[in-house]
Amino acid sequence: MGIIQNLEYLSQLVAVPGYEKDAAEKCSVLFSDWCDQVRVDKFFNVICLKKGYNKAAKRLMITAHIDEIGFLVNSVDDKGFVGITNVGGIDSKILLAQEVIIHGRQDVVGIIGATPPHLLKAEDVGKAVKLRDIRIDTGLCGDELKKYVSVGDTVSLRSKFIKMNDQKVSGKAMDNRASIACMLEILRLLKDVNHENDLIFVASTQEETYLTGVMTASYALRPDAAIVIDTCHGDIPDLPKDVSSTPGKGPEISIGPNLQPRLVSKIFELGKENGIPFQKMVEAGDTGTEAWATQVSAAGIPTALLSIPIRYMHTAIETVNLEDIKYTARMVSEFAKLSSEQLGELLCL
């Protein structure tokens, strides 16, 4: 499958943090076509090895998270309404009139309704509804609903994958399925490359909560270096330029104390040498990505971060430019071609 086909398939997978097992198993099948070894660990991380030709070479980990924002059911009332709590960062303002799927004994489609403006109290007009006050309407009566739905069931956003034009697509979970599609494209680009270093691709879990999937994977794998691929905020009207990047102009490459300067400088160099567009972003503190965890895992893992710009993050209409996925894949594949000696020099004090 090509990038757009992979992305459409990946977008429709359901992987609420902590409940990624089904998505991980399906994702592992995609990676098995390109890697020498593929396994799913106890945290549902998909860990894939593409062996280098030098057994004494370095180990480079390339990671992107597979989980997505979602919900857990915390109440089911006798009238058939379902209460929820969030898993991951969700703005309640985007939820009204949204379609969702409750993953109970069987999937149940529901809608998040809104009080008509005619019935709102004057003091409530213009106020954002609080998550604790939101209810899902399934159209079922309480007794019927309770046959399928229980407290603790997961809930995901329901969204169609939309091809807006030849370059842009929209749907749910582009954060971070765009980066999973990017890793598959990296593997395609490296298919016939006789690279020296071992490449470990990790589709990690629970990033949207506490970065725990990549923490456990990093401790277990202990690579010599890591490249994290994630998404960042694509520019929209009135969004400051210092917190957003422009879709279609290449990945955002982060600079700051969370990232290893030599790795970052080499990526800049490779981009210029190969005519790959990129954008710079200064991150003075926490990058809000798995790079925050990989850098301090085990004895410390030198890390670089490349981010694919998407618009409308953490909604059901996240929008990505396919060219940015291609540019990011080319950049990382060039880095993966470095010799063991070249990578080693970047890691020296």
Summary of the structure (lengths in Angstrom):
residues: 349
radius of gyration: 21.1
end to end distance: 41.9
largest distance: 71.1
contacts: 1243
relative contact order: 0.19
helix: 30%
strand: 27%
